[in-house]
Amino acid sequence: MKEYVLVGSGGRGYWMYASAIAERYGDVAHLAGIMDVNRKRAQYVEGLIPYDVPVYTDFDKMMEEVRPDCAIVTTVDRFHSEYVVKALDRGVDVICEKPMTMDADSCNAILDAEERNGRRITVTFNCRYMPLFTRMKELLEQGVVGEVLNVHFEWMLDTVHGADYFRRWHRKLENCGGLLVHKSTHHFDIVNWLIGQDPEEVYANGALRFYGPAGEKRGERCCECPGAGDCAYAFRDSQVSWVKEMYYGCESEDGYYRDRCVFSEEIDIYDTMSLAVRYRQGAFMSYSLVAHAPYEGWKMSVSGTKGRMEACQFDTGTQAGDDCFHIRIFDRKGGTATYDLKKETGAHGGGDERLLRMLFRGDLPDPLGQFAGSRDGAMSVLIGVAANKSIREHRPVTVEELVSFDRWKARGEARK
């Protein structure tokens, strides 16, 4: 039986990890502590667990008293590195929500701490476990497109999901590195994993064109705004019981509001982004993310020496009704092949549950290398960090400027 502590008791911390341990993995895992700077929120989550769990607002005190085997870090992104490094320095393994961290200095600090302590960081890239991406990886490993030369990837967030990043703590670059780090880390990791290559250079553009000052601010927060009833971007979940308890009921502790106006002047993250990535092994990637699309989903093509793979997924809009996903392969002789995958139920198409089973039971084979560590966490984050630097400085940025590839050679983890 492994002892776990939860560091950060927001929605992700509870729904993804705490509830899973308590409800489905109690025979192999025990939640032994919950820490959050907001005591009310930590107490609320503790009340949802079917057994008593000590609640803390002090991380060091929790670690000293509980002495867990593993810390699960699900705080605001800007604090990931602080708690990851502290846990590793106590000889404790870490499960860290993506992104592993949000800038180059903290990335290096985490890698240093992992090396000096000989402990393990697992970064939870649940997209790797989604059946569609898994099948794409299997086909690429079989060589259906030959050597990968180019990837084109576009991700669309609609104005339900996308807008939510602009009303929460994510709205400030200092909290999360913007969507190019917080959200796109998922996407960059998928490409890195699918093609088995390392990013080398990034050139990016980004702007705040739809939310923030671009729109008409009507109030400070939706629940107090007289125009909320007519606003297409107002927060609609304020009466959901767990949202009321976890957020509205805990505001007196830290003044954090879950429903701030998406057109506030303080917003400084981008809602429209595009970038070009060159990989060390020769591939190129073009990528775009918009957070204000009329539907939600993604499209990807992978072109290689033998052909091209195309796949897409639509979560909302008129194109979301298909009960199957489709992967299409085009060869150089005019031939085509289509692979149809029945859509599965569960969060992220069943990907979350597969990841949780790997985390807490570890009893599934991993021939595709889906289980992700610090190297994967770093390589995905560094594309976003380099993109932000590129936007600020109007120039291409190399990953080597941020974290030396010699580090991977020393660890025996360098790709050819």
Salt bridges, closest charged atoms under 4 A:
GLU3 OE1 - HIS30 ND1 3.03
GLU23 OE1 - ARG24 NH1 3.93
ASP27 OD2 - ARG361 NH1 2.92
ASP60 OD2 - LYS86 NZ 3.56
ASP60 OD1 - ARG90 NH2 3.82
GLU64 OE2 - ARG67 NH2 2.68
GLU64 OE1 - ARG90 NH1 3.21
ASP77 OD1 - HIS80 NE2 3.75
ASP77 OD2 - HIS182 ND1 2.64
GLU82 OE2 - LYS86 NZ 3.55
ASP89 OD1 - ARG116 NE 3.01
ASP93 OD1 - ARG119 NE 3.23
GLU97 OE2 - ARG12 NE 3.20
ASP112 OD1 - ARG407 NH2 2.92
GLU114 OE1 - ARG411 NH2 2.96
GLU115 OE2 - ARG407 NH1 3.14
GLU115 OE2 - ARG411 NH1 3.32
GLU138 OE1 - ARG135 NH1 3.05
GLU141 OE2 - LYS137 NZ 3.22
ASP164 OD1 - ARG167 NH1 2.71
ASP164 OD2 - ARG168 NE 3.32
ASP164 OD2 - ARG258 NH2 2.77
ASP189 OD1 - ARG128 NH2 2.70
ASP198 OD2 - ARG375 NH2 2.93
ASP198 OD1 - ARG415 NH1 2.37
GLU200 OE1 - ARG278 NE 3.24
GLU201 OE1 - ARG278 NH1 2.87
GLU220 OE1 - LYS217 NZ 3.36
GLU220 OE2 - ARG260 NH2 2.45
GLU251 OE2 - ARG221 NH2 2.49
ASP259 OD1 - ARG221 NE 2.88
GLU266 OE2 - ARG171 NH1 2.88
GLU266 OE2 - ARG260 NH1 3.00
ASP268 OD2 - LYS172 NZ 3.69
GLU296 OE2 - HIS161 ND1 2.53
GLU310 OE2 - ARG308 NE 2.72
ASP322 OD2 - HIS326 NE2 2.60
ASP323 OD2 - LYS342 NZ 2.98
ASP340 OD1 - HIS326 ND1 2.56
GLU344 OE1 - ARG354 NH2 2.85
ASP352 OD2 - ARG12 NH1 3.73
ASP352 OD1 - HIS348 ND1 2.96
GLU353 OE1 - ARG24 NH2 2.98
ASP363 OD1 - ARG357 NE 2.78
ASP376 OD1 - ARG128 NH2 3.23
GLU393 OE2 - LYS389 NZ 2.92
GLU393 OE1 - ARG395 NE 2.68
GLU401 OE1 - ARG395 NH2 2.92
ASP406 OD1 - LYS409 NZ 3.78
GLU413 OE1 - ARG411 NE 3.43
